[in-house]
Amino acid sequence: MTIEEIRKFYDAQPFHPFVLHIADGREIPVHGRGFMASAPKGRTIHVYQPDGVSDHIDLLLVTGIEVRPATNGARRRKR
């Protein structure tokens, strides 16, 4: 996958969280724009998680992107 393809999701207005599917079977969630950074040459990215853990990903290993609905913690009450 190319950085341009990923930037379409990263730059979407409004932003929607997405998941990067990696060739080894991992799923790396991108929670927001502040959680991802790309290398200047665009071959690798860093994705950070809310707990501070980060993944350094070679974009040639990204097999797909899945958009997931945003969760804001609010739930509908049942009556």
Buried (B, 14 or more C-beta within 10 A) or exposed (E): BEBEEBEEBBEEEEBEBBBBBBEEEEEBBBBEEEBBEBEEEEEBBEBBEEEEEBBEBEBEBBEEBEEEEEEEEEEEEEE
